[in-house]
Amino acid sequence: MANRYSTSYRMNRIFREDRAALVVPIDHGLVWGRVPALEAPVEVMRRFLPEDITGFMVSTGIVKASEVDLARAPALSRILAIDAFWPTSAPETGTGCLVASVEDAVRMGVDCVKLLLPWNVVDEEKVRYCQRIGTVVSEAAKWHMPVMVEPVFLNTPRSPEIIEKELEVARVGYDLGADIIKITFPGPDATAKLCAELDIPVVVAGGPLSGDSASTLRDVKDAIEAGAQGVVVGRKVWQRPPEEAAQVIAEMARITRTSFSRRW
């Protein structure tokens, strides 16, 4: 199978010259099943297609179900989650696995693959994750497919100690060969620190719905001003009432243009 696109082409579809990436993730069903307000993920996608976003984070099933919709919006990027972990409620006994391959991603025409890097797991599971990510990075190089790695402490309150540990695990992902690091917003200072240390794009995740829309927007602004090259915000948007969600995503889009400084 011929690969028509280069890594640089795909990276520049995800990260544009004039703004930070604004990605709406709707892949939560891989790990959590029927998430409130995301019971019909393609319908959620269709709600946000007219908005000023740059792409979606998706699963294999969503890619298959939304091919026609995305063909009509070719400027939007797609990041494919290719692994999962169960159960997130008990990471010390859980395990992860690949649910799609890099070749699948190429065949489906997506722009990037994304893997978790859970770290509050047993040492044997850490080894399996590092081996898995290393193998995917090697395979992705053959197909010129960018790899996003997401360091995470599952089902753990985000204390200052955990946030510092997440930064350490982000370095593990970087050394494994990630092209992009995705991390739950650790605050502006920690974001600036991570962006200064790594010479790859860092994107910040919104996490679960919490606080009001003003606090969400403040976090997005702080993250981008600290050097993040994009934000991945789902539950903090589509779990709000539709009218409020549209207002929040529009303001996020404005922030991605006015607070952005390209560092990659």
Stockholm file with secondary structure:
# STOCKHOLM 1.0

chainA/1-264         MANRYSTSYRMNRIFREDRAALVVPIDHGLVWGRVPALEAPVEVMRRFLPEDITGFMVSTGIVKASEVDLARAPALSRILAIDAFWPTSAPETGTGCLVASVEDAVRMGVDCVKLLLPWNVVDEEKVRYCQRIGTVVSEAAKWHMPVMVEPVFLNTPRSPEIIEKELEVARVGYDLGADIIKITFPGPDATAKLCAELDIPVVVAGGPLSGDSASTLRDVKDAIEAGAQGVVVGRKVWQRPPEEAAQVIAEMARITRTSFSRRW
#=GR chainA/1-264 SS CCCCCCHHHHHHHHSCSSSCEEEEECCTHHHHSSCTTCSSHHHHHHHHTTSSCCEEEECHHHHHHTHHHHHTCTTSEEEEECEEEECTTCTTTCEEEESSCHHHHHHHTCSEEEEEEECSSCHHHHHHHHHHHHHHHHHHHHHTCCEEEEEECTTCCCCHHHHHHHHHHHHHHHHHTCSEEEEECCCHHHHHHHHHHCSSCEEEECCSCCSCHHHHHHHHHHHHHTTCSEEECSHHHHTSCHHHHHHHHHHHHHHHHHSCCCCC
#=GC SS_cons         CCCCCCHHHHHHHHSCSSSCEEEEECCTHHHHSSCTTCSSHHHHHHHHTTSSCCEEEECHHHHHHTHHHHHTCTTSEEEEECEEEECTTCTTTCEEEESSCHHHHHHHTCSEEEEEEECSSCHHHHHHHHHHHHHHHHHHHHHTCCEEEEEECTTCCCCHHHHHHHHHHHHHHHHHTCSEEEEECCCHHHHHHHHHHCSSCEEEECCSCCSCHHHHHHHHHHHHHTTCSEEECSHHHHTSCHHHHHHHHHHHHHHHHHSCCCCC
//
